Amino acid sequence: MENLGFGLQITVIGMVTVVVSLGGLALIIKLLERIFHEKPDKRQNNSMRSQSKERTNEVTVNNQKEAKKITAKKIAAISGAISAYLDAEQGEFVITSIKSASINWSLSGRQRLLAQQFGGGFGGKAGLNPETPIAVALSKLVLGRPVKITYTRAEEFECATARPGIIARFKTGVKEDGDIIAQEIEYIWDGGAYNDYTVNVSKTGGYSCAGPYEIPNVKADSYCVYTNRPVTGAYRGFGMCEIHWGIEQHIENIAEDLGLTPLEMRLKNALKDGSKNVTGEELSDVGYSETLELAAEQIELDEKEETANPTKVRGKGIAGGYKGPSTPPNAASSALIQVLADGSINLLITATDIGQGAYTALAQMAAEALGVSIDTINVSTPNTDYTPYEWQTVGSRTTFSVGNAIINAAEDAREQLFDYASEDLGVDEEDLDMEEGIIFDTTDPDNTDKQAPISKYAIGIMYEDGSGRGGQVIGRGVYIPEGVSNLDENGQGRTVNHWTYGCHAAEVEVDTETGQVEVLNMVTTFDVGKAINPELVEGQLEGGLVQGFGTALFEEFVYDGGKLLNKSFVDYKIPTAMDIPNIETNIVENALGHGPFGARGVAEPAMIPAAPAIANAVYDAIGVRVKSMPITPEKILAALKEKEANDN
């Protein structure tokens, strides 16, 4: 047990350690000792110490809530041996598997989960929450009749998972030219009173600890601890928002110490093609620097804006971020494509659309890969009786992982169709292609005698004597990440199937009399690989920015000891339409080599840099940092008062 110094008794329940050094473990130990612990030897004028500086920093983030409009709802019914559940889940097969193991029920024919398209998720519907097994247990008492559990808003705040709080500490060694050469990091995560996903969040924070920067020597410890507060777990960004709150302010402190601009400091140390991240993975298709330069240009980062009101000051800030899908190495996706007799297509998947527009983007990819019109695609909703396996709809992995499975299913269906068409049309398979549902000979594309609609071969090929060959065309596709594994004892290895990079920039106005912060303008710029649906991508970028904006300025749990006080939207403030600034959106496309059509996930990364960008803009305006989230008027006035006292 340990006391963190603000009334919390904690117990460590999980820990991830990452050590990376391009020169070996012995070198990093000596390097960190020299930079962080030893006093400088004035006689060693040519030593690394004399050419480098040290910077330390500590920031905190309080517990926050995803604040989806619909509270947790679960409906369960048991009829004979069949158990059915109705909800908008993020992991249908994971839920049924965990529950089956806990009550010793077979998965085969005993359970069915039907996911519906309502309500947001933001991590709050990932994994097995208490409502589902409670509803199932109660339904056994009233066989054949449904049981519904619905949380009140207060119960949603107290009983459902929240975003974990964090204490983040950084100590960095940097050369005078701005090259970061070593960093020591400690993250302490507030897991709440019992364990949920926050142990995995602490793991993700550990292997992503340094942010989108190449640092050759890193030592990081990421702890998850029990506290006397509500349970925490998955939340949009899965720990990346929290750690970047510290990373992106800390790097600006270093830049100021060295006389560099925030943009110069980031560009100098940014991950690029060929860079290695903290787990030793060599990266490719990295567009981070491009997003930084574009956002800085649009916000006019180096231009200082004045105001007519002497009590109001303006500032500008920028912050970057990166994230990969935080999943097990074997997180698999599956897809089935059924060609129907009229030429229409059933796309069977178990990914869940909870507002992100997944079904639209996945239908687009299926249509493009197969060679048909999107109007002919019908996307199924998840039903574990007949839709194929999907790990979970989390981690911004759906476009990437399910998209790859769909492409594989489309290729399988095309092979079957071309097999039948080749025999029927007398054309070699390699000379066939398909557009708008019409198979044609690429060597003679205008010859209608060498064309046929896919409906002709939907259930195989028919002969003049009434016989046939084949059967319904059903394309099968699966995808599982290649080359991803657990980390070794030093925290080294390839942890995710891809990374997404980007940044936000902000312009704010601060009233020095009231402490009020008004965000005037924001720019969001992300490298999405390939925008399958640009309007949906813009919606994700803007939505993520606004959600991060809320955490930066409004949202926090208020406690009396371990008791949560603000468990309603009356007291837990979230942004309204009146608060939202002008937003400029930029989509950068550096195609990801192994992504479907080059695409990457973007839903979670879009939230990550918003809060630190606003924090950096506030610092630019008033010259003092608020290191705890959110940035409230009270904290600004207290910081200004302390600054004035120190100046005097």
Secondary structure as GFF3:
##gff-version 3
##sequence-region A 1 648
A	DSSP	beta_strand	2	3	.	.	.	ID=ss1
A	DSSP	beta_strand	9	21	.	.	.	ID=ss2
A	DSSP	alpha_helix	25	32	.	.	.	ID=ss3
A	DSSP	pi_helix	33	37	.	.	.	ID=ss4
A	DSSP	three_ten_helix	49	51	.	.	.	ID=ss5
A	DSSP	beta_strand	52	61	.	.	.	ID=ss6
A	DSSP	beta_strand	73	79	.	.	.	ID=ss7
A	DSSP	beta_strand	82	87	.	.	.	ID=ss8
A	DSSP	alpha_helix	92	103	.	.	.	ID=ss9
A	DSSP	beta_strand	111	115	.	.	.	ID=ss10
A	DSSP	alpha_helix	131	139	.	.	.	ID=ss11
A	DSSP	beta_strand	147	150	.	.	.	ID=ss12
A	DSSP	alpha_helix	153	159	.	.	.	ID=ss13
A	DSSP	beta_strand	166	175	.	.	.	ID=ss14
A	DSSP	beta_strand	180	190	.	.	.	ID=ss15
A	DSSP	alpha_helix	198	207	.	.	.	ID=ss16
A	DSSP	beta_strand	217	226	.	.	.	ID=ss17
A	DSSP	alpha_helix	240	258	.	.	.	ID=ss18
A	DSSP	alpha_helix	262	269	.	.	.	ID=ss19
A	DSSP	alpha_helix	288	299	.	.	.	ID=ss20
A	DSSP	beta_strand	312	323	.	.	.	ID=ss21
A	DSSP	beta_strand	333	339	.	.	.	ID=ss22
A	DSSP	beta_strand	345	348	.	.	.	ID=ss23
A	DSSP	alpha_helix	358	370	.	.	.	ID=ss24
A	DSSP	three_ten_helix	374	376	.	.	.	ID=ss25
A	DSSP	beta_strand	377	379	.	.	.	ID=ss26
A	DSSP	pi_helix	398	402	.	.	.	ID=ss27
A	DSSP	alpha_helix	403	425	.	.	.	ID=ss28
A	DSSP	three_ten_helix	429	431	.	.	.	ID=ss29
A	DSSP	beta_strand	432	435	.	.	.	ID=ss30
A	DSSP	beta_strand	438	441	.	.	.	ID=ss31
A	DSSP	three_ten_helix	448	450	.	.	.	ID=ss32
A	DSSP	beta_strand	451	453	.	.	.	ID=ss33
A	DSSP	three_ten_helix	454	457	.	.	.	ID=ss34
A	DSSP	beta_strand	461	462	.	.	.	ID=ss35
A	DSSP	beta_strand	468	469	.	.	.	ID=ss36
A	DSSP	beta_strand	474	479	.	.	.	ID=ss37
A	DSSP	beta_strand	500	511	.	.	.	ID=ss38
A	DSSP	beta_strand	517	527	.	.	.	ID=ss39
A	DSSP	alpha_helix	534	553	.	.	.	ID=ss40
A	DSSP	beta_strand	559	560	.	.	.	ID=ss41
A	DSSP	beta_strand	563	564	.	.	.	ID=ss42
A	DSSP	beta_strand	582	588	.	.	.	ID=ss43
A	DSSP	three_ten_helix	596	598	.	.	.	ID=ss44
A	DSSP	three_ten_helix	605	607	.	.	.	ID=ss45
A	DSSP	alpha_helix	610	622	.	.	.	ID=ss46
A	DSSP	beta_strand	628	629	.	.	.	ID=ss47
A	DSSP	alpha_helix	633	647	.	.	.	ID=ss48
###
